[in-house]
Amino acid sequence: MGESKTRLVLGDIATSFLLPLERVLSAQGLPPQHLLERYGLHAPQLVARDNRISIPKFMRIGHEAIRLSKNPRLGLAMGQHSLITDSNLAGLAALSAPTIGEAITTLTRFQRLNSVNARGHSRFYLENADESGIFHFYSISPYNAYNYFVVDFMLASMATLCEWLSGKNGLLRRVEIEYEAPPDSEIFESIFDCPVQFSAPRNALTLRPGKHAVVNRFANQGNFLALTQLCQERTETLQRGQSFKQKVVELIGPELSSQHISIERIARKMGLASWSLRRRLGMEGYRFQDLLDETRCEMAKSYVRDTQHSFTEIAYLLGFANPSGFQRAFKRWTGLSPGEFRAATKPEGE
């Protein structure tokens, strides 16, 4: 028999990523501890090793902080107040990287040490013949009041990191943001110091050609090798703790919005033949289609319970052809309509 069902969530993030929020609120004379304690967080927990909170909880805290500070661009301010040490061990490794590009690569390579998200993973790569470095933050669309600031924070914190490590301005060629331009869009270009494109096909920072090779002024090759080795060992420890089923589910999550997800596609991502993936799952008592259905069901419950997305948006995220198909499936899975389920599981504080 396979392992029992486990509740899938949208993901989690290190509590240290709340430290920039704490700095921003403190700078405005707003005591951050009052807000954080309402969500069961106290000062020692923000810096405790391996302490995590759910991504929906992170979004709700950010949304409340925006309300308290009256600053709709709180995410940009958080990015400007972020420190590389907020990324814990991966941040220390990046701090000693030889170049700016290798620092960003280190943070994305070891992203699992700081966060896990069912929607995808950040990447850094070179694009086109001119070797423009791209930091690509995965899509979290559809957007609403609870998640705009996450994109702002992630892009601004990486831009701040590049400037701080290099000691130079003007590294960015452009910034791309998926959501539509807000009324105060002019603030983005003043902060990023480059053109900003809204309603773009991706969330990304593009470095000017060759700037990924700019030397990190804090580079230390010996420390870099030792720390990246330690990051790799911890990452492998986390991966060894996963069953084969969990590894498959992690790859299914980002693909759920597609109506054409297949065992062949997931097998390619794992470097396996489809028959080998089918056999390995069978050894744990699973069929791929059953696992796909279970993942879609659990993610549906998490979206309804943990986010403010409309049910039409959730249907799209999970690959349903139309909202009515999602409504019928959800009622079959839970015995409740999405609206009834959301009302019955409304979070209090977390």
Disulfide bonds with the S-S distance in Angstrom:
none
